[in-house]
Amino acid sequence: MSTLYVKELQTAIRAVHLASLATKRLLPSKDKGSQPKADRSPVTIADYASQALLIAAVHHDFPEDHILGEESAAELRKNQTLCDQVWHLISTTLDQSVDTGASLYGELKDKDDMFRYIDMGGDELGGVKGRVWMLDPVDGTAAFLSGGQYAVCLALVEDGEQKVGVVGCPNAPFDVAQVKETVVDSDGYGSLLSAVKGHGTFVWKMGVERLGPPRKIFHKQPTAIRIVQPSNSAYDFGGRRKVADKLGAEWPGTMLWSSQTRFVALALGEGNAQIAFRKRRDYHSCVWDAAGGVLIFEEAGGRVTDVEGKPLDFRQGRRLEKNSGIVAALSGIHDRVLSVVREVDREPINDGV
């Protein structure tokens, strides 16, 4: 591998591993501190703790870089109980993760540090130029709350181009060739995937203190199309079924809530195509729903565009303002899938499920 992004990759892997351990430790708890956000999506103790750990790790190694994250600390400043719960998860994770957490003791000394790091991501707007770390502390919080598949995501985007992507899936078993909501690593700590632009995708088994040896992912071109799709009801279910029928794909395929986990599922071979367009065609996804996971799938042999065939544009701020919908497929079938998606996308929306 080129030495250009070795340190960045090491930092991202260490950060995602640590944050993944924190989220995994909260899973058995009945009280995950779930709160509704303005868009009615949930946020939990794990989201806040993971964001603080991810940003502290990145800022420690790359203090001049920008960092864009999903959450802000505003609610923690108002809710003392929630604040104490988040800080407890952060501090116990650092105490119990000697190898991975040691470098952060000086960064996360108290709750003021916790507030500062969470807000460092929540206040960032992104942009066209420079180095921006984009993160989702818990992608698929609703699935996390129900014990399903979720992801901890971190990506380095430089001048709008993904350079490094790391995604931790604490509930995805390393030794099982499936990525499903119901196939959960209840005894271990799941899997981590990493990619550097131009150097392929690797999968690692997560342990308490360290990762197992990496395995590079290879894919042959498929003979049949197998779909991975969103389970979120905000997506156009009827339109996706039309696409699957026209492609001769088995329906409904694999359904996953977390957008980043769907890219992981494609990279690991659970399926080879994803179609995701919303009922509201003017909706634009947040950058942290795609950054990192897209690179991981592309480096494993995939291609990702919007429904018009345009590459995803990470230069527009906190959302993919120039893109609508996602079409992801192995490179050998992407053109075929995209052609059918565009045909169906021009038809009237069917809200039936």
Secondary structure as the mmCIF struct_conf table of DSSP 4:
data_model
#
loop_
_struct_conf.conf_type_id
_struct_conf.id
_struct_conf.beg_label_comp_id
_struct_conf.beg_label_asym_id
_struct_conf.beg_label_seq_id
_struct_conf.end_label_comp_id
_struct_conf.end_label_asym_id
_struct_conf.end_label_seq_id
HELX_RH_3T_P HELX_RH_3T_P1 THR A 3 TYR A 5
HELX_RH_AL_P HELX_RH_AL_P1 VAL A 6 LEU A 26
TURN_TY1_P TURN_TY1_P1 LEU A 27 PRO A 28
BEND BEND1 LYS A 30 LYS A 30
STRN STRN1 GLN A 35 PRO A 36
TURN_TY1_P TURN_TY1_P2 ALA A 38 ASP A 39
BEND BEND2 ARG A 40 ARG A 40
STRN STRN2 PRO A 42 VAL A 43
HELX_RH_AL_P HELX_RH_AL_P2 ILE A 45 ASP A 61
TURN_TY1_P TURN_TY1_P3 PRO A 63 GLU A 64
BEND BEND3 ASP A 65 ASP A 65
STRN STRN3 HIS A 66 LEU A 68
BEND BEND4 GLU A 70 GLU A 70
BEND BEND5 ALA A 73 ALA A 73
HELX_RH_AL_P HELX_RH_AL_P3 ALA A 74 LYS A 78
HELX_RH_AL_P HELX_RH_AL_P4 GLN A 80 GLN A 96
HELX_RH_AL_P HELX_RH_AL_P5 VAL A 98 GLY A 101
HELX_RH_3T_P HELX_RH_3T_P2 ALA A 102 LEU A 104
TURN_TY1_P TURN_TY1_P4 TYR A 105 GLU A 107
BEND BEND6 LYS A 109 ASP A 110
HELX_RH_AL_P HELX_RH_AL_P6 LYS A 111 GLY A 122
TURN_TY1_P TURN_TY1_P5 ASP A 123 ASP A 123
BEND BEND7 VAL A 128 GLY A 130
STRN STRN4 ARG A 131 ASP A 139
TURN_TY1_P TURN_TY1_P6 GLY A 140 GLY A 140
HELX_RH_AL_P HELX_RH_AL_P7 THR A 141 SER A 146
TURN_TY1_P TURN_TY1_P7 GLY A 147 GLY A 147
STRN STRN5 ALA A 151 GLU A 158
TURN_TY1_P TURN_TY1_P8 ASP A 159 GLY A 160
STRN STRN6 GLU A 161 CYS A 169
TURN_TY1_P TURN_TY1_P9 PRO A 170 ASN A 171
BEND BEND8 ALA A 172 ALA A 172
BEND BEND9 PHE A 174 ALA A 177
TURN_TY1_P TURN_TY1_P10 GLU A 181 THR A 182
BEND BEND10 SER A 186 GLY A 188
STRN STRN7 SER A 191 VAL A 196
TURN_TY1_P TURN_TY1_P11 LYS A 197 GLY A 198
BEND BEND11 HIS A 199 HIS A 199
STRN STRN8 THR A 201 LYS A 205
STRN STRN9 MET A 206 MET A 206
BEND BEND12 VAL A 208 GLU A 209
STRN STRN10 LEU A 211 LEU A 211
STRN STRN11 ARG A 215 LYS A 216
HELX_LH_PP_P HELX_LH_PP_P1 LYS A 220 PRO A 222
BEND BEND13 THR A 223 ALA A 224
STRN STRN12 ILE A 227 PRO A 230
TURN_TY1_P TURN_TY1_P12 SER A 233 ALA A 234
STRN STRN13 TYR A 235 TYR A 235
HELX_RH_AL_P HELX_RH_AL_P8 PHE A 237 LEU A 247
TURN_TY1_P TURN_TY1_P13 GLY A 248 GLY A 248
BEND BEND14 TRP A 251 PRO A 252
STRN STRN14 THR A 254 LEU A 256
BEND BEND15 TRP A 257 TRP A 257
HELX_RH_AL_P HELX_RH_AL_P9 SER A 259 LEU A 268
TURN_TY1_P TURN_TY1_P14 GLY A 269 GLY A 269
BEND BEND16 GLU A 270 GLU A 270
BEND BEND17 ASN A 272 ASN A 272
STRN STRN15 ALA A 273 ALA A 276
STRN STRN16 ARG A 278 ARG A 278
BEND BEND18 LYS A 279 ARG A 280
TURN_TY1_P TURN_TY1_P15 ARG A 281 ASP A 282
STRN STRN17 CYS A 286 CYS A 286
HELX_RH_3T_P HELX_RH_3T_P3 VAL A 287 ASP A 289
TURN_TY1_P TURN_TY1_P16 ALA A 290 GLY A 292
HELX_RH_AL_P HELX_RH_AL_P10 GLY A 293 GLU A 299
TURN_TY1_P TURN_TY1_P17 ALA A 300 GLY A 301
STRN STRN18 GLY A 302 THR A 305
TURN_TY1_P TURN_TY1_P18 VAL A 307 GLU A 308
BEND BEND19 GLY A 309 GLY A 309
HELX_LH_PP_P HELX_LH_PP_P2 LYS A 310 LEU A 312
TURN_TY1_P TURN_TY1_P19 PHE A 314 ARG A 315
BEND BEND20 GLN A 316 ARG A 318
STRN STRN19 ARG A 319 ARG A 319
TURN_TY1_P TURN_TY1_P20 GLU A 321 LYS A 322
BEND BEND21 GLY A 325 GLY A 325
STRN STRN20 ILE A 326 LEU A 330
HELX_RH_AL_P HELX_RH_AL_P11 SER A 331 ASP A 345
TURN_TY1_P TURN_TY1_P21 ARG A 346 ARG A 346
BEND BEND22 GLU A 347 GLU A 347
HELX_LH_PP_P HELX_LH_PP_P3 PRO A 348 ILE A 349
#
